[in-house]
Amino acid sequence: MKLEHLYLIPWDIQDGTYLEFYNGRIDPRFSATVRGKPAEWDLEFVGDSFQLPLEGHGFLSQKDPLSERYFAQDRVVSHGYKISQCKDPELMMLFHFLIPILHPRKPSYIPVKWANTVIASWSGEREINWAFIMHKVIQDEVRALGPKKLCYLPSYLAQLYAYGDCQLVIERHHRVMVRRVIKEVYGTSEDELTDEEEATYEEIEEESTEVPLEDYGETEGGDQSFLHELRSAT
């Protein structure tokens, strides 16, 4: 499916600093970068940032019957299938991971076109242009920005800005710490931390004798729940 890199990305980033551009605040230090510039988050940039394929099909039609045999109940018209009703355990685990990323506003249900698309990729029936799909997810989140509206965008921007080398220091510290824990928990060897990330981690370790770990990443709207959850798994 070529989605391996998604397993190494922190998906619980909520720091309010990522959304400052929405209020017209763009740090002048990053004026020459993609920070706070949705128009520059094009398909190629998104694909490269998330290491997703740029070639293949887009969504399969919701009229395609491909997904019907994988679910124990009929779909709900307004939501799609309930993920917990998937009859294939491996596929259900994949849905539980992917759908909160690709369809974050209703993570317990999978729309029919999403089900068909994921199953086609998982079964090897079709190559899917995941960069196109991730680009749509991000742009939909940008359009949904508004006062007092629940926003999932920071998790995606953390990855875009890390790739675009335009993170704030506190954002970089927060993200590198979580990625390091992910690496230690899951023992991955396919995507080692970059030299810059290793240096950041060493810097944090040196400072940790004076500053509690929980203080890193606690910007306005920050959240450490994902980090604590991963810690508890060790």
PyMOL commands that set and color helices and strands:
alter all, ss='L'
color gray80, all
select helices_A, chain A and resi 4-8+16-23+28-30+38-40+43-50+65-70+83-85+89-102+112-122+130-143+153-163+169-186+195-207+213-215+225-232
alter helices_A, ss='H'
color red, helices_A
select strands_A, chain A and resi 81-82+109-110
alter strands_A, ss='S'
color yellow, strands_A
deselect
rebuild
show_as cartoon
